[in-house]
Each structure stands twice: as structure tokens, then as C-alpha cells.
Amino acid sequence: MHLVETMAYAGEKPWHGLGNNLAPQQPIEVWRQEAGMDWKIERSEVRYITGSNSVGVINAFPEQKVLYRSDSKCPLAVVSKRFQVVQPGEILEFYRDLTACSGFELETAGVLRGGRKFWALARTGQSTTLKPWARTHRRSHVYWRAVVDKALIREYFTGLSSRAETACLKAATQQFYECCMKSSADSSAPLPHDSQPAG
């Protein structure tokens, strides 16, 4: 089961096969719609019923608010009245200048857990390549070699809403390690000296 509700991607299809494929360098408005981030988070007072068997007086609890989706009216969380809402579209809006002026390229964006989380990921254009390397592994008298012919490290910038109950918005650069790896298992093969990746 995937927690992805909706998402969009540019380039290679994700491993899970979900999402709407977009041509590169689409405007933020297209990403917002195709990633399923074209709704707003609304708020309402928490209300409760006093009495027996849900029959009685409806009361308000002004210190707490219910957050819910504007499109489906589904509840997202109960938060304090001081909670600052980050809208799904604001995550993408953050990337507008970065994609227009700084060479960033949106790669994925979407909604998780019914709207409780949403994210966007952009490639920064920064990368480096490591030298080929090999490493020997042993498990239960079976040895195998992992040989990396080419290793590419790409840098990405991620914007992620935290849980709907917290006011935290995370933004960070991350480096992903992409490699072309061969492996072989042979308990009788001679084991040459291991080499480590160049740092």
C-alpha cells in the first residue's frame, strides 16, 4: 500500500509507477494541478456535544481548530488556534524563482496521507561523479563482489510539509547516489583487494 494520494513527476517514471508524467520545465500552475495540490487547508472551531447518547447542547472549544481540505471537506488534524497553516500550493510557489532564475528543475511533487503531508523535489543542477570501485561481501560462506562502474551523486532541494499537526516546514538539500552496479556470487572465486570509493 502506498501513502501517495496524488503526484506528478518529470523525467523517469518512479519505481512505484504512480503519478502524472509532465514534460520538463512546466510552469508552477501545471505542477499544482497535476500533483493534486490545487486545494486549500481551511479551519473551523472544534465543537462537541454535551448530553447523553449524542443528544444535547453543541459547545465550542475556541482554543483548538480543525483543519480540513477545501475540496473534499475531509479532516486533516486538530491544532491550536495559533497554528500557522502552510498551503499545498505554497510549497510549489517557493520553487518559482528557483526554477525561473537559478537553474533548478522540479522533478516530483505530490500529496501523501490524504493531504496530511505534501512535498516538492527539485534538481539543483549540481552533481559529481565518483571513480569506479569494488567491494567484497561475505555472508554464510558465500562471497560476492559489488562493482560500481560509475557512480553519480546528484543534489536536490526538498520542500516538505511536516505532519499537519505541527507548524514545521522542512526545506533541505539532499544528495542521492545513483550507480550502475554489477554483482556476482561465487564461494570459490579468488577475492582481489577491495578498493574504496574516492571521496
N, C-alpha and C positions, 0 to 999 in steps of 0.2 A: 504494500500500500504506500502510495506517495502522498506527501503532505502538500504537494504543489496543486494549487487550485487553478491558476492560470499563469502563463508565462509567455514571453517572446524571446527569440534569440536571433542573432545574425551569425552567419557562417555555418560551421559544422553542427549537425544535429546532436543534441545532448544524449548521453548514454541511456537515459530513461525513455527517450523518444517522445517526450511531451513538449508542447508549446507550438507557437506560431512562428514560422520562419519568415524573417524580414530581410530585405536587401540591405547591404551595408549603407551606413550614413543616412538613416531615415530621421526625419525631424522628431523632436520630443513628443509632439502631439500624436504621432503614429505609434510610437512606443507606448504611450499612456493607454491608448485604446487596445492595442494588440496584446499588451501584457496584463490586461484586466485591471488597470489601476485608474480607471476613469470614474471613480465614485469618491464620496467624501465620508469622513467619520463625523457623525452627529453625536450630540449628547443630550441626555434627559435626566431629570431628577429620579433618584431611587424612590420607589413607593412601596408600601407594604400595607397589608390588611390586618387590622386587629379585630378579634372576634373568633368565634369557633366555626370550624368547617368552612373556612374562607368566606364567611359571611360577616360583614361588619363595616367598620369605617376605614376608608383609604387614607393613609397618612403619608407625608413626605419626609424624607431624610435628607436635608439640604447639604450635609457635609459630603455626600457621595453622589457620583453621577454614573449613569450607564452610558457606555459608548456603544454605538450601533452603526451599521452600514446604511448609507443613504439609499442604495439601490434595492437591497433585499430586506432591510429592516432587521437583519439578524444581529443579536447582541455580540459584542466583542469582549467587553470587560466592564468591571465596576472599578472606578477610580475616585480619587479625592477631587474636590472641586477646584483645587489648584493645579491639577494635571494639565500640561500643555500638549495639545494634540498635534501630531505630525501627520499631515495628509499623505496618502499614497503618491499623489502627483508631485508633492514637494520633493520626494526622493529623486524623481526624474528631473525636475526643474533644476536641481543642484548641478546636474551634468550639462546644462545648456551651454554655458560659457566654456566649460572644459572641452566639449566636443566641437564647438564652433571655432575656438581660438587656440587651444593648447594641444591639439592632435589626439585627444582621447577618442576612443570609438566604443560605443555601447555594444556589449556582447550578449548580456542576458538581463532580464528584469521580470519581476512577477510577484505573485501573491501566494502566501502559504497559510495553512491552517484557517481557511475561511476568512482571511483578512486580518488575522491577529499579527501577522508579520508580512513585510514586503521588502523587496530588495532591488538593487540595480548593480551591475558589474560592468566596468569599462576597462578596456585595454589601454594602458598608458602609452604604448609605443616603445617602452624601454625593455630591452632583453639582453641576455648574454648567453654564450654557448660554452659548455664545458668540454674538455678533452675527453676522448674515449677512455673508458676504464672498465675493469673487470673485478669481480669479487667471487670468492668460492664460499659456498654454504654447505653445511653438513647437518643432516638430521637422520637419525636411526641408521647409521652406516651407509647412507646414500649421500653422495656428494653431487652438487650441481653448480654450474657456473652461470653467473649472470654477467653478460657482456653488454655494455652500453656503447653502441656505435656512435650515437650523437645525443647530447643532452642539451635542451634549450630551456632556459629559465625566463619566463615572461612575467612582467609586472602588471598588476591590475589594481584598480581602485574600486573598493566596495562601499556602497551605502546600504545600510540595513537598519530597519526599524527593529527595536528590541521587542520584548513582549508588550502587548497592548496595555498592560497594567503599569509599565514603567515609562518615565519620560525620556529614557535614554535613546539616543540615535547614534549608531556606530558608523564611523567612516574611517577606513584604513586602507593602506596599500598592502597588497599581498603578492607573494611570488609563487608561481606554480611551476613545477618541474615537469617538463614534457620530455620523454626519452623514447628512443627506439631500442628495445631490449631483446636480446636473444638469450635463451637459457637451454641448458642441456643437463640431463641427469645420467650419471654413469658412476657406479660404485668402483669400477676398476680403472678408470681413466686417470692418468697422471695429473697431478694438480700443479700447474705452474704458479709462480709467485703472484700474489694479488697486487693489483695496483689500485690506488685510491683516487677518487675524483679530484681534479685540480680545483682549488678554491679560489 
